[in-house]
Amino acid sequence: LAALGVLSLVVTILFFPAIEKKDLILEESEILSYLKQTEIKKLFLAGAILSLTVNMFVFIYPLTWTELGVDEDDLWLVYLIALIPTALFAYPYVRHAEKRGLLKTATLSAWALVAISFLIYPANSVFTYILYLAAMAYFMGHTVLQSTFPAFLTQRVGQEKRGITTGVYNLFSFFGAAIGGMAAGYLYEISPHMPILIALLLIIAWGLSGLPSPPEKRP
């Protein structure tokens, strides 16, 4: 592997064209100014929040079931039931909203489902079936948002900027996932309800700060 790495560096040095320093500085300046656009920053934040909260949810969800006495070998059935609405309706709903020009409504509805899932989650101590409803709402909302936001991003950028913009979006998603995974374990040690509470507050704050909007269609 080390030899292949050295070989790739040699090939890059010998065969890739040199880039003028002025052109490089100008290109970097254009990219930085572009990435600072409000809607682009909203999409980066969305990627981080979605990845952070999904890690919190999938960390605590199986633990809640095992605490209620469900065997780990039976969790596949729990997830199967919880994911049925998403499998049946998420992508058809996104397609319908796209055709009707209702993507803004779709993203707001999906955000509301995610918020509701965290809001009702603590009620599982009274009604066990709430866990199914919370998971159905969460996975449905999360899937709709994960389907629309990357599309919003690529529609807002030109072909030449698509790679760098998508890379930054994925980087924010990675950091969100890492923070969510670490925070979930730490918060769970404090209280089993703490990850859900923090995730709910993050989702509400994110919604109040403004969700990403779909780009306007060009005539």
C-alpha positions in Angstrom: 0.0 0.0 0.0 2.8 2.4 0.8 4.5 1.6 -2.5 1.2 2.3 -4.3 0.9 5.6 -2.5 4.4 6.7 -3.5 3.6 5.6 -7.1 0.4 7.7 -7.2 2.4 10.8 -6.0 5.0 10.3 -8.7 2.3 9.9 -11.4 0.6 13.1 -10.1 3.8 15.1 -10.2 4.8 13.9 -13.7 1.6 13.9 -15.6 -0.9 16.4 -14.0 -0.8 19.9 -15.4 0.6 22.7 -13.3 -1.9 25.2 -11.9 -0.9 28.9 -12.0 -0.8 30.4 -8.5 -3.0 33.4 -9.5 -5.6 31.1 -11.0 -5.6 28.9 -7.9 -6.0 31.9 -5.5 -8.8 33.3 -7.6 -10.6 29.9 -7.7 -10.3 29.4 -4.0 -11.7 32.9 -3.4 -14.7 32.2 -5.6 -15.3 28.9 -3.9 -15.1 30.4 -0.4 -17.5 33.2 -1.2 -19.9 30.7 -2.8 -19.9 28.4 0.2 -20.8 31.4 2.4 -24.2 31.8 0.7 -27.1 31.6 3.2 -28.9 28.7 1.6 -25.7 26.7 1.1 -24.8 27.2 4.8 -28.3 26.1 5.8 -27.8 22.9 3.8 -24.5 22.2 5.5 -26.1 22.7 8.9 -28.9 20.4 7.8 -26.5 17.6 6.9 -24.8 17.9 10.3 -28.1 18.0 12.3 -29.6 15.0 10.5 -26.5 12.9 11.0 -26.1 13.9 14.6 -29.7 13.1 15.5 -30.0 9.9 13.6 -27.0 8.5 15.5 -28.7 9.6 18.8 -31.9 7.9 17.8 -30.5 4.6 16.6 -28.2 4.4 19.6 -31.0 4.7 22.2 -33.8 3.0 20.3 -32.6 -0.7 20.6 -31.5 0.0 24.2 -35.1 1.1 25.1 -36.5 -2.1 23.7 -34.1 -4.3 25.5 -34.8 -2.5 28.8 -38.5 -3.4 28.2 -37.5 -7.1 28.0 -37.3 -7.6 24.2 -34.5 -10.0 23.3 -31.8 -8.6 21.0 -32.5 -11.4 18.5 -36.0 -10.1 18.1 -35.1 -6.5 17.3 -35.2 -7.2 13.6 -39.0 -7.6 13.8 -39.2 -4.2 15.7 -37.3 -2.5 12.9 -39.2 -4.2 10.2 -42.5 -2.9 11.6 -41.1 0.6 12.2 -39.7 0.9 8.7 -42.8 -0.3 6.8 -44.4 3.2 6.4 -41.1 4.6 5.2 -40.5 1.8 2.7 -44.0 2.2 1.3 -44.6 6.0 1.3 -41.4 8.1 1.7 -40.1 8.1 -1.9 -43.5 8.2 -3.6 -44.3 11.2 -1.3 -41.1 13.0 -2.4 -41.9 12.4 -6.0 -45.4 13.6 -5.6 -44.2 16.8 -3.8 -41.6 17.4 -6.5 -44.1 17.2 -9.3 -46.6 19.4 -7.5 -44.0 22.0 -6.5 -44.6 21.2 -2.8 -41.1 20.4 -1.7 -41.0 23.2 0.8 -44.2 21.8 2.4 -42.6 18.3 2.3 -39.5 19.3 4.1 -41.5 21.2 6.8 -43.7 18.2 7.3 -40.7 15.9 7.5 -39.1 18.2 10.1 -42.3 18.1 12.1 -42.3 14.3 12.0 -38.8 14.2 13.3 -39.6 16.6 16.1 -42.8 14.7 17.0 -40.9 11.5 17.2 -38.5 12.9 19.9 -41.4 14.6 21.6 -43.5 11.5 22.1 -40.6 9.1 22.7 -40.6 9.4 26.6 -44.2 8.3 26.7 -43.0 4.7 25.9 -42.8 4.2 29.7 -46.7 4.4 29.7 -47.6 3.0 26.3 -45.1 0.6 24.6 -46.6 1.1 21.2 -45.4 4.7 21.3 -42.0 3.3 20.4 -43.3 2.0 17.1 -45.0 5.4 16.4 -41.9 7.4 17.3 -39.7 5.2 15.0 -42.2 5.4 12.2 -42.4 9.2 12.4 -38.6 9.5 12.7 -37.6 7.3 9.9 -40.2 8.7 7.6 -39.2 12.3 8.3 -35.5 11.6 8.2 -35.8 9.7 4.8 -37.7 12.6 3.2 -35.1 15.1 4.4 -32.2 13.0 3.3 -33.8 12.6 -0.1 -34.4 16.3 -0.7 -31.5 18.2 0.9 -28.7 16.7 -1.3 -30.9 17.4 -4.3 -31.4 21.0 -3.2 -27.6 21.3 -2.9 -26.8 20.0 -6.4 -29.5 22.1 -8.0 -28.1 25.2 -6.5 -24.5 24.7 -7.8 -23.0 24.6 -11.2 -21.4 21.5 -12.6 -17.9 22.9 -11.8 -18.7 23.5 -8.1 -20.7 20.4 -7.5 -17.8 18.3 -6.4 -16.4 20.7 -3.8 -19.9 21.6 -2.5 -21.0 18.0 -2.1 -17.7 17.2 -0.4 -18.2 19.9 2.2 -21.8 18.7 2.8 -20.5 15.2 3.4 -17.9 16.5 5.7 -20.5 18.3 7.8 -22.5 15.1 7.8 -19.5 13.1 9.0 -18.8 15.5 11.9 -22.5 15.4 12.8 -22.5 11.6 12.9 -19.3 11.5 14.9 -20.5 14.0 17.5 -23.9 12.3 17.7 -22.4 8.9 18.3 -20.1 10.2 21.0 -22.7 12.4 22.7 -25.4 9.7 22.7 -23.2 7.4 24.8 -22.1 10.1 27.2 -25.6 11.5 27.6 -27.1 8.1 28.1 -24.8 7.5 31.0 -26.3 10.7 32.6 -29.9 9.7 31.9 -31.5 7.4 29.4 -33.8 10.3 28.4 -31.0 12.8 28.0 -30.1 12.0 24.3 -33.8 12.3 23.3 -34.2 15.6 25.1 -31.0 17.1 23.6 -32.0 15.9 20.1 -35.4 17.4 20.5 -34.0 20.8 21.5 -31.6 20.7 18.5 -34.4 19.8 16.1 -36.6 22.7 17.4 -33.7 25.2 17.4 -32.8 24.1 13.8 -36.4 24.5 12.7 -36.7 28.0 14.2 -33.4 29.1 12.6 -34.8 28.3 9.2 -34.9 25.1 7.1 -33.3 25.0 3.7 -35.6 26.0 0.9 -35.9 24.3 -2.5 -34.2 26.3 -5.3 -36.5 28.2 -7.6 -37.2 26.6 -10.9 -35.7 28.4 -13.8 -38.1 29.3 -16.6 
